[in-house]
Amino acid sequence: MVHVGDEVVLMSAAGRFTVVAVEGNVLTIENAQGVRKTVLQASVRTVEKREMPPA
């Protein structure tokens, strides 16, 4: 099960996305540049969150 705040990847776009909304098996995901996509849960894979390096 995918939850809001999880980080995911998908084959159709490069990079990591954060889940911003979950409606049944439909997810809204957003990347660091602000690009949002609506995808089916089956099309994503969760990945471990990266920790921000110290500044």
Summary of the structure (lengths in Angstrom):
residues: 55
radius of gyration: 11.0
end to end distance: 33.3
largest distance: 38.3
contacts: 121
relative contact order: 0.30
helix: 5%
strand: 53%
